[in-house]
C-alpha cells in the first residue's frame, strides 16, 4: 500500500508499523546539513518504541558514513541505524574477489572501502580482473566522455558499481554518481556486471535478520 505523506506526515501511519525503511540522502540530509524535521520524526519513532533502518547508496562502509553524519551533528542513537550499499558491496567483495587485482574508478575518499585488500589495487587497468567503480575521479568529476575513452578498450572486463545512483544533489549542487559511469560502460557492452542486484540481495538478507531480531 502506498500513501502520500506530504499532508498528514509520518505520524499518520506510525502506529500501523513496527519497522521503517528510511532513505538517508535527500530525506534525512542533503549532503551538507541535516533536515531537522526528519530528525524529529526519527526521534518520535524511537519514542514510540518502533525501529527503523536508514538506507543509502553511499559507496562507503557503514562506519565511514556514520563518521560523516556525526560531523553533520547527527546523534549516535540515530546514525547507528545506517546501512550502506558500500557495506553490502564490501561483504560481496570479501567473499568473492578478495584476492583478485582490480582497477579503482573513484575519488580517494572511497579508499576505505577496500583498505583490507588495498594491495590488490592495480594502477594499470589492463592488468586488472575487474573494475571497481565507486564514483568519479576528482579531476574528471563532470566529464563522462573521459570514462568512455578510459573504458572502451576494456569492455570485456567485469565492472562492479557500488553506487547505482546516476546523480545526487549535494546542497544546491548536482553531481554525477558511480551509476553514471556504469551507464557509459553499459552502452559500450551488453555484458555488464553491476553490483546493484547483488547489493539488493545482501541488503534484503541483512534486513531479514534485522526483522527476525526485532520480532523476538
C-alpha positions in Angstrom: 0.0 0.0 0.0 1.3 3.5 -0.9 0.3 6.7 0.8 1.4 10.2 0.1 2.5 11.6 3.5 3.1 15.2 2.4 0.0 16.4 4.0 -0.5 14.2 7.1 3.1 13.3 7.8 4.7 10.0 9.1 2.7 10.3 12.3 -0.5 9.4 10.4 0.8 5.8 9.8 3.4 5.4 12.6 1.1 3.2 14.7 0.5 0.8 11.9 4.1 -0.4 11.5 6.9 -1.7 13.7 9.8 -1.2 11.3 10.5 1.6 8.8 13.0 1.8 6.0 14.1 5.4 5.5 16.1 6.8 2.6 19.1 8.7 4.1 20.4 11.1 1.5 17.8 13.6 0.4 15.4 12.7 3.2 17.4 13.0 6.4 20.2 15.2 5.0 21.3 16.8 1.7 25.0 16.1 1.9 25.6 19.4 3.6 23.2 19.7 6.5 20.6 17.6 8.3 16.9 18.0 7.7 15.8 18.7 11.2 12.1 17.9 10.7 13.2 14.4 9.5 15.4 14.1 12.7 12.4 15.0 14.8 10.4 12.2 13.0 13.1 9.6 13.7 13.2 10.6 17.4 9.4 10.2 17.5 9.8 6.7 16.1 12.2 5.9 18.9 9.8 7.3 21.5 7.1 5.0 20.2 9.4 2.0 20.6 9.5 1.4 16.9 12.6 0.6 14.8 14.0 1.9 11.5 16.8 1.4 9.1 18.5 4.3 7.3 19.4 3.1 3.8 21.8 4.8 1.5 23.5 4.1 -1.8 26.7 5.7 -0.5 29.6 3.5 -1.8 31.4 3.5 1.5 31.3 1.2 4.6 28.8 1.9 7.4 31.5 3.3 9.7 32.6 5.9 7.2 29.1 7.2 6.6 28.5 7.3 10.3 31.6 9.4 10.8 30.3 11.8 8.1 26.9 12.0 9.8 28.5 12.7 13.2 30.2 15.7 11.6 26.8 16.9 10.4 25.6 16.7 14.0 23.6 13.5 13.9 23.3 11.8 17.3 24.7 8.3 17.7 21.3 6.9 18.6 20.1 7.8 15.1 23.2 7.1 13.0 23.6 3.6 14.4 20.7 2.7 12.2 22.6 3.3 9.0 23.2 0.6 6.3 25.1 1.5 3.1 25.4 -0.1 -0.3 29.1 0.2 0.2 28.8 -2.1 3.2 26.8 -4.6 1.1 29.4 -4.4 -1.6 32.2 -5.0 0.9 30.5 -8.2 2.0 30.4 -9.4 -1.6 33.9 -8.3 -2.5 35.5 -10.1 0.5 33.6 -13.2 -0.2 34.2 -13.5 -3.9 37.0 -11.2 -5.1 39.3 -10.6 -2.1 42.5 -11.8 -3.9 41.7 -10.5 -7.3 43.5 -7.5 -8.8 41.2 -4.6 -9.5 41.3 -1.1 -11.0 39.5 1.6 -9.0 37.4 4.3 -10.6 36.5 6.9 -7.9 37.9 9.5 -5.6 40.5 8.9 -2.8 37.8 9.4 -0.1 36.4 6.0 -1.1 39.6 4.1 -0.5 38.4 2.9 2.9 36.0 0.6 1.0 38.9 -1.7 0.1 41.5 -1.0 2.8 41.5 -4.6 3.8 42.6 -5.7 0.3 44.3 -2.5 -1.0 47.3 -4.5 -2.0 45.2 -5.8 -4.9 44.6 -2.4 -6.3 46.3 -2.0 -9.7 47.3 1.3 -11.3 47.1 -0.3 -14.7 43.5 -1.0 -15.9 44.9 -3.6 -18.5 46.2 -5.8 -15.7 43.1 -5.9 -13.5 40.5 -8.7 -13.4 37.7 -6.3 -12.6 36.9 -2.6 -12.4 35.6 -1.3 -9.0 33.6 1.8 -9.6 32.7 3.9 -6.5 32.3 7.2 -8.2 34.3 9.6 -10.4 37.9 10.8 -10.2 38.2 14.2 -8.6 39.9 15.6 -11.7 37.2 14.3 -14.0 34.0 14.6 -11.9 31.9 16.3 -14.6 33.2 14.8 -17.8 31.6 11.4 -18.7 33.4 11.4 -22.1 36.7 10.8 -20.2 35.3 7.5 -18.9 34.2 6.4 -22.3 37.8 6.8 -23.5 39.2 5.1 -20.4 36.8 2.1 -20.6 36.3 1.5 -24.3 39.4 -0.8 -24.6 38.4 -2.8 -21.5 34.8 -3.6 -22.2 35.4 -7.3 -21.7 36.2 -6.8 -18.1 33.8 -7.1 -15.3 32.6 -3.9 -13.6 31.3 -3.7 -10.1 29.5 -0.5 -9.4 28.9 0.1 -5.7 26.5 3.0 -6.1 23.8 2.6 -8.8 22.6 6.2 -8.4 23.2 8.4 -11.5 23.2 11.8 -9.8 23.0 13.2 -6.3 22.2 16.7 -5.1 24.8 17.9 -2.5 23.3 21.1 -1.1 22.5 23.2 -4.1 25.0 21.4 -6.4 24.2 18.3 -8.6 26.9 15.7 -9.0 27.4 12.6 -11.1 27.5 9.3 -9.2 29.1 5.9 -10.0 25.9 4.8 -11.8 26.6 7.3 -14.5 30.0 5.8 -15.2 28.5 2.4 -15.2 25.9 3.6 -17.7 28.7 4.7 -20.0 30.2 1.3 -19.7 26.9 -0.4 -20.3 26.2 1.4 -23.5 29.5 0.0 -24.9 29.0 -3.6 -24.0 25.9 -5.7 -23.2 27.7 -8.0 -20.9 27.9 -5.7 -17.9 28.2 -6.7 -14.3 26.8 -4.0 -12.0 26.5 -4.8 -8.3 23.1 -3.2 -7.9 21.2 -6.5 -7.9 23.7 -8.2 -5.6 23.6 -5.2 -3.3 19.8 -5.5 -3.1 20.2 -9.2 -2.3 22.6 -8.6 0.5 20.5 -5.7 1.9 17.4 -7.9 1.8 19.3 -10.7 3.6 20.5 -8.3 6.3 17.1 -6.7 6.7 15.5 -10.1 7.2 18.0 -10.7 10.0 17.1 -7.3 11.5 13.4 -8.1 11.3 13.8 -11.5 12.9 15.8 -9.9 15.8 13.2 -7.3 16.2 10.3 -9.8 16.4 12.0 -11.9 19.1 
